[in-house]
Amino acid sequence: MGNRAVLLIVRRPQGMDMATFSVFSRKPISHAIAIGTVVLLWMSYTALQTLFVTGYVTEVWSAILGFVPGITGIIVLAATGLTREQLFLRMAPLSWRGIAVLIGIFAFALAAIVPFGKWQGWNWMAALVYAPASGISQELFFRAVLLPAVLLVLKRRLRAAIVLHALLFSLWHIGPFFVGAPLWAAVAVMFVPLLSGIGWGWQVQRDRTVFWAAVQHTLIWVIGGQFPISQ
C-alpha cells in the first residue's frame, strides 16, 4: 500500500457532548489495557505500602514512590480518552452533602486513630512532608484513577463501583497482617479505610473533584501522624 498519509475527518454525532465524544474519538490505549495496567498499579502500590509497614522501605522512599501509581494511572486513563472531569481532576466547590460526608469521615477517622496512639511531641516532618505526600498520593490513585477505572468495568454502576474501590482501598492497608498484629487489630485497621473510602468515593463523584478529599486526607494525617501507635 506504500507510505501514504490518510486524512480522516470525524464528525461529532448530533446530540453527543464533547466530553462523551472524546472518550470514543481518541483511544491510543484500549480500555482493557488501561484496566489491566491499573490492576498492576494497585498490586504494586499495595506491595509498596506493605513493605513500608514491615520496615523494608523507608518513609522517605514510600513518600516519593507513592506518587508513581497515581501519576502513571492518570496518564494511562487519559490515553484512553478520559477527560480531566471524568478523572475528577478539577477544582469545584463542595456541595452541602459533600461537606456533611467529609465531616463524618474526619470525626470517624480521628476517633479511630488518636485514642490508640501516643502523643510524642509535634513532628514537623510528619506534618509538613509525609502527611501531604500520603494524603495526596493516595487520593490521586484511589479516587482519580481506581474509581474511574472501576466505573469503566462496572459500566457506571455507581454504588457497586464505590464499594469495590473502597474494598481495594481497604486491602491496601493489609500491612498489619505481616507484622504480627492480632487478627482483630488488623481487621479494624482495614475497616476504617473501607468506610472512609466509601465516603470519599461518594463525595468525589458527587462533587466531581478529588481536591477536597486530598485536602481532608492530608489534614487527617497531619493530626493522626502526631499520635503514632504505641509498641
VENNOR-V869491 format. One record per residue. N is the residue number from 1. RES is the residue in one letter. SS is DSSP state (2 for helix, 1 for strand, 0 for the rest). PHI is phi in whole degrees, -180 to 180 (NA if undefined). NEAR is the number of other C-alpha atoms within 12 Angstrom. Layout:
# VENNOR-V869491
N,RES,SS,PHI,NEAR
N,RES,SS,PHI,NEAR
This chain:
# VENNOR-V869491
1,M,0,NA,5
2,G,0,82,5
3,N,0,-91,5
4,R,0,-124,6
5,A,0,-84,7
6,V,0,-115,8
7,L,0,-96,6
8,L,0,-112,7
9,I,0,-101,7
10,V,0,-110,11
11,R,0,-97,14
12,R,0,-70,16
13,P,0,-58,13
14,Q,0,-62,9
15,G,0,92,10
16,M,0,-100,14
17,D,0,-74,14
18,M,2,-66,19
19,A,2,-64,19
20,T,2,-70,19
21,F,2,-63,20
22,S,2,-63,25
23,V,2,-65,27
24,F,2,-96,24
25,S,2,-92,24
26,R,0,-141,21
27,K,0,-138,21
28,P,0,-63,20
29,I,0,-123,22
30,S,0,-74,22
31,H,2,-63,28
32,A,2,-63,19
33,I,2,-65,20
34,A,2,-63,32
35,I,2,-64,29
36,G,2,-61,22
37,T,2,-66,27
38,V,2,-64,37
39,V,2,-62,27
40,L,2,-64,19
41,L,2,-65,32
42,W,2,-63,34
43,M,2,-62,23
44,S,2,-66,24
45,Y,2,-66,37
46,T,2,-66,29
47,A,2,-64,26
48,L,2,-61,31
49,Q,2,-63,37
50,T,2,-66,27
51,L,2,-65,27
52,F,2,-68,28
53,V,2,-63,24
54,T,0,-85,22
55,G,0,90,18
56,Y,0,-87,18
57,V,0,-126,19
58,T,0,-74,19
59,E,2,-64,25
60,V,2,-63,20
61,W,2,-69,20
62,S,2,-62,31
63,A,2,-66,28
64,I,2,-73,26
65,L,2,-70,28
66,G,2,-63,39
67,F,2,-82,31
68,V,2,-63,27
69,P,2,-60,39
70,G,2,-65,37
71,I,2,-65,28
72,T,2,-63,28
73,G,2,-63,39
74,I,2,-63,39
75,I,2,-62,26
76,V,2,-65,35
77,L,2,-68,41
78,A,2,-64,31
79,A,2,-70,26
80,T,0,-83,30
81,G,0,112,28
82,L,0,-68,37
83,T,0,-92,29
84,R,0,-58,24
85,E,0,-65,27
86,Q,0,-73,34
87,L,0,-98,42
88,F,0,63,38
89,L,0,-97,31
90,R,0,-148,20
91,M,0,-88,18
92,A,0,-156,20
93,P,0,-71,19
94,L,0,-81,23
95,S,0,-81,19
96,W,2,-63,13
97,R,2,-67,19
98,G,2,-63,28
99,I,2,-61,23
100,A,2,-62,17
101,V,2,-65,29
102,L,2,-66,34
103,I,2,-62,25
104,G,2,-63,21
105,I,2,-63,31
106,F,2,-60,34
107,A,2,-66,22
108,F,2,-64,24
109,A,2,-65,35
110,L,2,-68,28
111,A,2,-66,18
112,A,2,-90,25
113,I,2,-106,28
114,V,2,-61,25
115,P,2,-63,18
116,F,2,-100,21
117,G,1,-107,19
118,K,1,-134,18
119,W,1,-65,18
120,Q,0,-124,16
121,G,0,94,14
122,W,0,-70,17
123,N,0,-109,20
124,W,2,-67,17
125,M,2,-63,19
126,A,2,-64,29
127,A,2,-74,24
128,L,2,-97,20
129,V,2,-119,24
130,Y,2,-72,33
131,A,2,-65,33
132,P,2,-62,32
133,A,2,-61,33
134,S,2,-68,37
135,G,2,-62,36
136,I,2,-71,35
137,S,2,-65,38
138,Q,2,-65,47
139,E,2,-69,43
140,L,2,-60,40
141,F,2,-79,46
142,F,2,-75,54
143,R,2,-99,49
144,A,2,-97,46
145,V,2,-122,46
146,L,2,-65,48
147,L,2,-62,52
148,P,2,-60,46
149,A,2,-66,42
150,V,2,-66,36
151,L,2,-62,29
152,L,2,-65,29
153,V,2,-66,24
154,L,0,-91,19
155,K,0,55,15
156,R,0,67,17
157,R,0,-78,17
158,L,2,-62,25
159,R,2,-62,21
160,A,2,-64,21
161,A,2,-65,29
162,I,2,-64,35
163,V,2,-67,28
164,L,2,-65,29
165,H,2,-67,42
166,A,2,-69,34
167,L,2,-63,28
168,L,2,-68,34
169,F,2,-65,38
170,S,2,-66,31
171,L,2,-66,31
172,W,0,-62,36
173,H,0,-95,36
174,I,2,-77,36
175,G,2,-47,29
176,P,2,-55,28
177,F,2,-62,23
178,F,2,-100,20
179,V,0,-119,19
180,G,0,81,15
181,A,0,-70,19
182,P,0,-59,13
183,L,2,-56,16
184,W,2,-63,13
185,A,2,-70,21
186,A,2,-65,23
187,V,2,-65,20
188,A,2,-63,24
189,V,2,-60,29
190,M,2,-81,28
191,F,2,-70,26
192,V,2,-62,31
193,P,2,-68,36
194,L,2,-62,31
195,L,2,-68,31
196,S,2,-64,40
197,G,2,-64,42
198,I,2,-63,35
199,G,2,-65,36
200,W,2,-65,46
201,G,2,-61,49
202,W,2,-64,35
203,Q,2,-63,38
204,V,2,-64,45
205,Q,2,-73,36
206,R,2,-69,28
207,D,2,-98,30
208,R,0,61,31
209,T,0,-153,33
210,V,0,-93,42
211,F,2,-58,31
212,W,2,-70,37
213,A,2,-65,47
214,A,2,-66,35
215,V,2,-63,26
216,Q,2,-68,37
217,H,2,-60,40
218,T,2,-64,30
219,L,2,-62,32
220,I,2,-60,35
221,W,2,-81,34
222,V,2,-61,31
223,I,2,-84,33
224,G,2,-63,35
225,G,0,-68,35
226,Q,0,-85,30
227,F,1,-125,27
228,P,1,-61,22
229,I,1,-65,20
230,S,0,-69,13
231,Q,0,-86,10
